Amino acid sequence: MPITVILENPSDLHNVERICRACRVFGVTDVRVVLESTKPSDPRCQKAPDLSGSSADFRVVQSSTQCLKELASGGPSPWRCFAATLEPGSVDLYTLDFAQDSQVAIWFGQEKHGLSPEASEAAAVRFFIPTVGMVQSLNVAASLAVTLAEVCRQRLAAASARSHPLRLVPEVPDGKRGADDVLLMEDAALSSISQARIGKFLSVAKRRQRGLVLVLENPDRLDAAAILRSCDAFGAMEVHFIFEQVKAFDPLANRQVIKSEGSNLWVCHRVFTSVADCADHLARQGFKSIAVGKATVAATSVFDCDLTSDSQVALWLGRDGVLSESAASVVSAAVCIQPAVAGDSLVLSSSVAVILAEIARQRRRAAEAPASTTTTTATTTTTAAAAPASTERWQLSPAEQKSYVNWCVAVHLKRHPAVEEENLTASNLEDGGEVDLSPEYQRLGNCRAKLARQGW
C-alpha cells in the first residue's frame, strides 16, 4: 500500500531529518515538504536537512495547491488524504483502518499553527493522536512516528476491526465527582487557582499510569525535551536520568530541556550518578527492566510482545539507542521497533513516543477485552464472557492522585506567582538582595530589574 507523507511549512528542518528517518524505518519512500509560508529568514530553515542514506523520495513542493493537484493526478486510484490536526471533528487515530485504501497521503502541519485551511478541508479524514497529559500535542516528528507505527501495526496484523478511542481512565462528568475528588478540589482551592485549572490537574492525575518508568542513560538534552513531552502525553509518571558518562543537567532548568513545552515540569524525575544505583532503586520497587534499542536477534518487536503482563515496567534507553554494558546487564528483556530495512532505526525520542503509544494501546485493550470463563459439567462445557479487566493496577490511588495534584499546584504557583511576589522579587534583585528561586526565575527577575532600570 503506497504511503506518502506531506509536511506543510515546517518551522524547523531539523525535524525533517527525524521525519525522513522515521519514514525510512517504516518503509515510506515518498516524503513531500511544502515550503509555502516558512520564513526564509528563519535560521532553522536555512540549512538543508541531512538526508544522507535516506531511501525516501524527498521533494520540495511550492504550495499546498500544487501538492493536492499532484495527488489528484497520481495514478489510476485516487489518493486518500489523512490530516493530523486538533480541529473539532477530528477522530481518534486508533479508530481508523488504514488498510482499506490503496493509496494513503498523511498530512502534518506546523507545530505552532497547524495545517492550512486548504489542506485541512481537502482531507478525507482528520485525526488526532489521543494524549492524556498537560501538554496538548506531541512533537511533530514523534507524532509522525506514532502514526506510521500504527499503520505498520495494522498492516502486520492484517487488522480489519476498528479500535476504540484511547482512554485509560473514564472521564468524570461535572457534578458527578466522588468524595475523594471533592476533597482534592477543596484542598487545591486553598491555593486560589481557578476551579477549571484544578479540574485539569485532577483529570491528568486520573490518567497518569502507575508502574511505568523511563530510564535515560547519558541522555542528550534535545532528546530529553522531546522524550519528556511524550511521557507527559501518554501518562508516564516518572523519568530516571543516569549521568555517568556525560555532564549532568537539571531537567527543570536546562535551556534545551525547557523547550519541551513545559512537560519537564509535569513529569516527575530522579537523577542518578550510576547505573548500579538506578537498577538497585528499581529492583527494590519491584520493576521489571526492559531494554529499548535497535533491532537485534535478541530483541522482540514491540508489536509482537505483550507489554501488559507486568504491572511495573522500567524501559531503559541508551544514548543513540545503545545501552552501556553495565546497563545491558541489568535488563531482563529487550524490545525494538522492527525497521523495513535492516540497520535503520528511529531517533531516540521517536522510539519513546512509539513505545509509549503502544503500551497505552495495549493496556487499554487489556482493560476492555472481556475475559472468558469456562464452566465444565459432566456432559457439556460452556464458555461465558466475564466483565472487562480492571485498570486499577495502572491507575494512581486517590492518595497518589492527591499528591500529584498538589505537585501541579506547586508548579503552577511557581510559574504564575502572585503580583505582590513578583514585585517583591524585582525590588529585592534591584537592591542587590538574594532570592531563593530557581535559576530560571532568577534570570526572569534579573531581566525585569534591567528593564525597570531602563525605564520600561
C-alpha positions as CSV (number, residue, x, y, z in Angstrom):
1,M,0.0,0.0,0.0
2,P,1.7,3.2,-1.1
3,I,2.0,5.9,1.6
4,T,3.0,9.5,1.1
5,V,4.0,11.8,4.0
6,I,3.4,15.5,3.4
7,L,4.9,18.2,5.7
8,E,3.3,21.6,5.4
9,N,5.5,24.6,6.2
10,P,7.8,23.0,8.8
11,S,9.3,25.6,11.2
12,D,12.4,23.5,12.0
13,L,14.0,21.5,9.2
14,H,15.9,19.5,11.9
15,N,12.5,17.8,12.4
16,V,12.5,16.9,8.7
17,E,15.7,14.8,9.2
18,R,14.0,12.9,12.0
19,I,10.8,12.5,10.0
20,C,12.7,11.1,7.0
21,R,14.5,8.7,9.3
22,A,11.1,7.5,10.6
23,C,9.8,7.1,7.1
24,R,12.8,5.0,6.2
25,V,12.2,2.8,9.3
26,F,8.6,2.2,8.4
27,G,9.1,1.7,4.7
28,V,7.7,5.0,3.4
29,T,9.6,6.2,0.3
30,D,7.7,9.3,-0.6
31,V,8.1,12.5,1.5
32,R,7.0,15.9,0.3
33,V,7.7,19.2,2.0
34,V,5.5,22.2,1.3
35,L,7.5,25.4,1.8
36,E,4.8,28.0,1.1
37,S,4.8,30.2,4.2
38,T,8.0,29.2,6.0
39,K,10.0,32.3,6.8
40,P,13.2,32.2,4.7
41,S,15.0,34.3,7.3
42,D,14.5,31.7,10.0
43,P,18.0,30.3,10.6
44,R,16.4,26.9,11.3
45,C,15.2,26.8,7.8
46,Q,18.3,28.0,6.0
47,K,20.2,24.7,6.5
48,A,19.1,21.9,4.3
49,P,18.2,18.7,6.1
50,D,20.8,15.9,6.2
51,L,19.1,13.1,4.2
52,S,22.3,11.1,3.5
53,G,21.4,7.5,3.3
54,S,17.7,8.1,3.1
55,S,15.8,5.9,0.8
56,A,12.9,8.3,0.8
57,D,12.0,10.3,-2.3
58,F,12.3,13.7,-0.7
59,R,10.8,16.5,-2.7
60,V,10.0,20.2,-2.0
61,V,6.7,21.5,-3.3
62,Q,6.0,25.2,-3.6
63,S,2.4,25.2,-2.4
64,S,-0.3,23.0,-0.9
65,T,-2.4,23.6,-4.0
66,Q,0.3,22.1,-6.2
67,C,0.7,19.2,-3.9
68,L,-3.0,18.4,-4.0
69,K,-3.0,18.6,-7.8
70,E,-0.2,16.1,-7.9
71,L,-2.1,13.8,-5.6
72,A,-5.3,14.1,-7.7
73,S,-3.4,13.1,-10.9
74,G,-1.3,10.4,-9.2
75,G,-2.3,7.1,-10.8
76,P,-5.4,5.1,-11.6
77,S,-6.7,5.1,-8.0
78,P,-7.1,8.3,-6.0
79,W,-5.0,9.2,-3.0
80,R,-7.0,9.4,0.2
81,C,-5.8,12.2,2.4
82,F,-5.5,12.0,6.2
83,A,-4.7,15.1,8.1
84,A,-3.2,15.2,11.6
85,T,-5.0,18.1,13.4
86,L,-6.7,19.0,16.6
87,E,-9.6,20.7,14.9
88,P,-13.2,20.0,16.0
89,G,-14.5,16.9,14.2
90,S,-11.1,15.1,14.2
91,V,-11.3,11.4,15.0
92,D,-9.1,9.2,17.1
93,L,-6.1,7.7,15.3
94,Y,-6.9,4.3,16.7
95,T,-10.4,4.2,15.2
96,L,-9.0,4.3,11.7
97,D,-8.4,1.4,9.3
98,F,-5.6,2.4,7.1
99,A,-5.7,-1.0,5.2
100,Q,-8.8,-0.2,3.3
101,D,-7.3,2.4,0.9
102,S,-4.8,1.5,-1.8
103,Q,-3.0,4.9,-1.7
104,V,-2.7,7.0,1.5
105,A,-1.4,10.5,1.9
106,I,-0.8,11.7,5.5
107,W,-0.5,15.5,6.1
108,F,1.3,17.0,9.1
109,G,1.3,20.8,9.7
110,Q,3.5,23.2,11.5
111,E,3.6,22.7,15.3
112,K,2.6,26.3,16.1
113,H,-0.1,27.0,13.5
114,G,-1.1,23.5,12.4
115,L,-2.3,22.7,8.9
116,S,-3.5,25.4,6.4
117,P,-7.3,25.6,5.9
118,E,-6.8,24.4,2.3
119,A,-5.0,21.2,3.4
120,S,-7.4,20.5,6.2
121,E,-10.5,20.9,4.0
122,A,-9.1,18.7,1.3
123,A,-8.5,15.8,3.7
124,A,-11.0,13.0,3.6
125,V,-10.2,12.2,7.3
126,R,-8.9,14.4,10.0
127,F,-7.4,12.6,13.0
128,F,-5.6,13.3,16.3
129,I,-3.3,11.2,18.5
130,P,-5.1,10.8,21.9
131,T,-3.0,12.1,24.7
132,V,-3.6,12.3,28.5
133,G,-1.1,14.9,29.7
134,M,-0.9,18.6,30.5
135,V,0.6,19.4,27.0
136,Q,-1.9,19.1,24.2
137,S,0.2,17.6,21.5
138,L,3.4,15.8,20.6
139,N,6.5,16.9,18.8
140,V,5.7,16.7,15.0
141,A,8.4,14.1,14.4
142,A,7.1,12.0,17.3
143,S,3.5,12.4,16.0
144,L,4.5,11.1,12.6
145,A,6.4,8.1,14.1
146,V,3.4,7.1,16.2
147,T,1.1,7.4,13.2
148,L,3.3,5.4,10.9
149,A,3.8,2.8,13.7
150,E,0.0,2.3,13.9
151,V,-0.2,2.0,10.1
152,C,2.6,-0.6,10.2
153,R,1.0,-2.4,13.1
154,Q,-2.3,-2.7,11.3
155,R,-0.6,-4.0,8.2
156,L,1.5,-6.5,10.0
157,A,-1.5,-7.8,12.0
158,A,-3.8,-7.6,8.9
159,A,-6.2,-5.8,11.2
160,S,-9.7,-5.3,9.9
161,A,-11.6,-4.5,13.1
162,R,-11.6,-0.9,14.3
163,S,-10.1,0.0,17.6
164,H,-11.7,2.2,20.2
165,P,-10.5,5.6,21.5
166,L,-7.6,5.6,23.8
167,R,-8.9,6.4,27.3
168,L,-7.1,4.6,30.0
169,V,-9.4,6.1,32.7
170,P,-13.0,7.2,32.0
171,E,-13.9,10.9,32.2
172,V,-15.6,12.2,35.3
173,P,-18.6,14.3,34.3
174,D,-19.0,17.6,36.1
175,G,-21.2,17.3,39.1
176,K,-20.5,13.6,39.4
177,R,-17.2,13.6,41.2
178,G,-16.5,11.2,44.0
179,A,-15.8,12.1,47.6
180,D,-12.0,11.8,47.1
181,D,-12.3,14.2,44.0
182,V,-14.2,16.7,46.1
183,L,-11.5,16.6,48.8
184,L,-8.9,17.2,46.2
185,M,-10.8,20.1,44.8
186,E,-11.3,21.7,48.2
187,D,-7.6,21.3,49.2
188,A,-6.4,22.7,45.9
189,A,-8.9,25.6,46.1
190,L,-6.9,27.0,49.0
191,S,-4.2,28.0,46.6
192,S,-6.6,30.5,44.8
193,I,-6.2,28.7,41.5
194,S,-9.3,28.6,39.3
195,Q,-11.5,25.6,39.6
196,A,-11.1,24.9,35.8
197,R,-7.4,24.6,36.3
198,I,-7.7,22.4,39.3
199,G,-10.1,20.2,37.3
200,K,-7.4,19.9,34.6
201,F,-4.9,18.8,37.2
202,L,-7.3,16.2,38.6
203,S,-8.2,14.9,35.1
204,V,-4.5,14.5,34.3
205,A,-3.8,12.8,37.6
206,K,-6.5,10.2,36.9
207,R,-4.7,9.4,33.6
208,R,-1.2,9.1,34.9
209,Q,0.0,5.5,34.6
210,R,1.4,3.7,37.6
211,G,4.2,1.3,37.1
212,L,5.7,2.9,34.0
213,V,9.2,4.4,34.3
214,L,11.6,5.5,31.6
215,V,15.3,5.3,32.3
216,L,17.6,7.5,30.2
217,E,21.3,6.6,30.3
218,N,23.6,9.5,29.4
219,P,20.8,11.4,27.6
220,D,21.1,14.2,25.1
221,R,19.4,17.5,26.1
222,L,17.4,17.9,23.0
223,D,16.3,14.3,23.1
224,A,15.3,14.7,26.7
225,A,13.0,17.5,25.8
226,A,11.1,15.5,23.2
227,I,11.0,12.4,25.5
228,L,9.6,14.3,28.4
229,R,6.9,15.7,26.1
230,S,5.9,12.2,25.0
231,C,6.0,10.9,28.6
232,D,3.5,13.6,29.6
233,A,1.3,13.0,26.6
234,F,1.0,9.2,27.2
235,G,0.8,9.4,31.0
236,A,4.2,8.1,32.0
237,M,4.7,9.2,35.6
238,E,8.4,9.3,36.1
239,V,11.7,9.5,34.2
240,H,15.1,8.5,35.7
241,F,18.2,10.2,34.4
242,I,21.6,8.5,34.7
243,F,24.6,10.8,34.2
244,E,27.6,8.6,34.3
245,Q,29.5,9.5,31.1
246,V,28.0,12.9,30.2
247,K,27.8,16.2,32.0
248,A,24.7,16.3,34.2
249,F,22.0,18.9,33.6
250,D,18.9,20.0,35.5
251,P,15.7,18.8,33.7
252,L,13.8,21.6,35.4
253,A,16.1,24.5,34.4
254,N,18.2,23.4,31.4
255,R,17.6,25.8,28.5
256,Q,17.3,23.0,25.9
257,V,15.0,20.8,28.1
258,I,12.6,23.5,28.8
259,K,11.8,23.5,25.1
260,S,9.5,20.6,25.9
261,E,6.5,22.9,26.1
262,G,6.6,22.7,29.9
263,S,6.4,18.9,30.0
264,N,9.6,18.8,32.1
265,L,7.6,20.4,34.9
266,W,4.7,18.0,34.9
267,V,6.7,14.7,34.7
268,C,8.5,13.7,37.9
269,H,12.2,12.8,37.6
270,R,15.0,11.3,39.6
271,V,18.7,11.8,38.9
272,F,21.3,9.0,39.4
273,T,25.1,9.1,39.0
274,S,25.5,5.4,38.2
275,V,23.6,2.5,36.6
276,A,24.0,0.4,39.7
277,D,22.2,2.9,41.9
278,C,19.3,3.2,39.5
279,A,19.0,-0.5,39.0
280,D,19.0,-1.1,42.8
281,H,16.3,1.5,43.3
282,L,14.1,-0.1,40.6
283,A,14.7,-3.6,41.9
284,R,13.6,-2.5,45.4
285,Q,10.4,-1.2,43.9
286,G,9.7,-4.4,42.0
287,F,10.2,-3.1,38.5
288,K,11.0,-5.3,35.5
289,S,13.7,-3.7,33.4
290,I,13.4,-3.9,29.7
291,A,15.8,-2.5,27.1
292,V,14.6,-0.5,24.2
293,G,17.0,-0.3,21.4
294,K,17.9,-1.2,17.8
295,A,16.7,-4.4,16.1
296,T,18.8,-7.4,17.1
297,V,18.4,-11.1,17.3
298,A,17.8,-10.9,21.0
299,A,15.2,-8.1,20.7
300,T,11.5,-8.7,20.2
301,S,9.4,-6.4,18.0
302,V,7.2,-4.2,20.2
303,F,4.2,-5.2,18.1
304,D,4.8,-8.9,18.8
305,C,5.1,-8.8,22.6
306,D,2.7,-8.4,25.4
307,L,3.6,-5.2,27.3
308,T,0.7,-5.6,29.8
309,S,1.9,-8.8,31.5
310,D,3.9,-6.9,34.1
311,S,2.3,-4.3,36.3
312,Q,5.6,-2.4,36.8
313,V,7.9,-1.9,33.8
314,A,11.1,0.2,33.5
315,L,12.1,1.0,29.9
316,W,15.9,1.5,29.6
317,L,17.1,3.7,26.7
318,G,20.7,4.5,26.0
319,R,22.3,7.4,24.1
320,D,21.7,6.8,20.3
321,G,19.8,3.7,21.2
322,V,22.7,1.8,22.7
323,L,23.0,0.9,26.3
324,S,26.3,0.6,28.1
325,E,27.5,-2.9,29.1
326,S,26.6,-2.2,32.8
327,A,23.1,-1.2,31.8
328,A,22.6,-4.1,29.4
329,S,23.5,-6.5,32.2
330,V,20.6,-5.4,34.4
331,V,17.8,-5.7,31.9
332,S,15.8,-9.0,31.6
333,A,14.4,-8.5,28.1
334,A,14.7,-6.3,25.0
335,V,12.2,-4.8,22.6
336,C,12.7,-2.9,19.4
337,I,10.9,-1.3,16.5
338,Q,11.5,-3.5,13.6
339,P,12.6,-1.4,10.6
340,A,11.7,-2.1,7.0
341,V,15.4,-2.1,6.1
342,A,17.9,-3.8,8.3
343,G,20.2,-1.3,10.0
344,D,17.8,1.6,10.2
345,S,16.4,2.9,13.4
346,L,14.4,5.8,14.8
347,V,15.9,8.6,16.7
348,L,15.6,8.0,20.5
349,S,12.7,10.5,21.1
350,S,10.6,9.0,18.3
351,S,11.3,5.5,19.6
352,V,10.0,6.5,23.0
353,A,6.8,8.0,21.5
354,V,6.1,4.8,19.6
355,I,6.8,2.5,22.5
356,L,4.6,4.6,25.0
357,A,1.8,4.8,22.5
358,E,1.9,1.0,22.0
359,I,1.9,0.4,25.8
360,A,-1.1,2.7,26.2
361,R,-2.9,1.0,23.4
362,Q,-2.2,-2.5,24.8
363,R,-3.2,-1.5,28.3
364,R,-6.4,0.0,27.1
365,R,-7.2,-3.1,25.1
366,A,-6.4,-5.4,28.0
367,A,-8.8,-3.4,30.2
368,E,-11.6,-3.5,27.6
369,A,-11.2,-7.1,26.4
370,P,-13.7,-9.4,28.2
371,A,-12.1,-12.4,29.9
372,S,-13.8,-15.7,29.2
373,T,-14.8,-18.1,31.9
374,T,-15.3,-21.8,31.3
375,T,-17.8,-24.0,33.2
376,T,-17.5,-27.7,32.8
377,T,-20.1,-30.2,33.7
378,A,-20.3,-33.9,33.2
379,T,-21.9,-33.6,29.8
380,T,-21.2,-30.1,28.5
381,T,-18.7,-27.3,28.5
382,T,-19.9,-23.7,28.3
383,T,-17.9,-20.5,27.9
384,A,-19.2,-17.1,29.0
385,A,-17.8,-13.7,28.7
386,A,-16.8,-12.1,32.0
387,A,-16.5,-8.4,32.8
388,P,-13.7,-6.4,31.3
389,A,-10.4,-6.5,33.3
390,S,-9.9,-3.7,35.8
391,T,-7.5,-0.8,35.1
392,E,-6.8,-0.3,38.8
393,R,-3.3,-1.7,38.7
394,W,-2.3,1.0,36.2
395,Q,-4.2,3.9,37.9
396,L,-2.9,6.1,40.7
397,S,-4.6,5.6,44.0
398,P,-6.7,8.5,45.5
399,A,-3.7,9.4,47.8
400,E,-1.3,9.3,44.8
401,Q,-3.7,11.5,42.8
402,K,-3.9,14.0,45.6
403,S,-0.1,14.1,45.8
404,Y,0.1,14.7,42.0
405,V,-2.5,17.5,42.2
406,N,-0.6,19.1,45.0
407,W,2.6,18.9,42.8
408,C,0.7,20.5,39.9
409,V,-0.5,23.3,42.2
410,A,3.1,23.9,43.4
411,V,4.3,24.0,39.8
412,H,1.5,26.4,38.8
413,L,2.2,28.8,41.6
414,K,5.9,28.7,40.7
415,R,5.2,29.6,37.1
416,H,2.5,32.1,37.9
417,P,3.5,33.8,41.2
418,A,1.2,36.5,42.7
419,V,1.7,40.1,41.7
420,E,3.0,41.0,45.1
421,E,5.6,38.3,45.0
422,E,6.8,39.4,41.6
423,N,7.1,43.0,42.7
424,L,9.0,41.9,45.8
425,T,11.3,39.7,43.8
426,A,12.1,42.5,41.3
427,S,12.7,45.1,44.1
428,N,15.0,42.7,46.0
429,L,17.0,42.0,42.9
430,E,17.3,45.7,42.2
431,D,18.6,46.3,45.7
432,G,21.2,43.5,45.3
433,G,19.3,41.2,47.6
434,E,19.3,37.4,47.2
435,V,16.1,35.5,46.5
436,D,15.8,31.7,46.9
437,L,14.4,30.9,43.5
438,S,15.3,28.5,40.7
439,P,17.9,29.7,38.1
440,E,15.2,30.2,35.6
441,Y,13.2,32.6,37.9
442,Q,16.4,34.4,38.9
443,R,17.0,35.1,35.2
444,L,13.5,36.4,34.8
445,G,13.9,38.6,37.9
446,N,17.2,40.0,36.6
447,C,15.5,40.7,33.2
448,R,12.6,42.6,34.9
449,A,15.0,44.6,37.0
450,K,17.1,45.5,34.0
451,L,14.1,46.6,32.0
452,A,12.9,48.7,35.1
453,R,16.3,50.5,35.2
454,Q,15.9,51.3,31.5
455,G,12.6,53.0,32.2
456,W,10.3,50.3,30.8
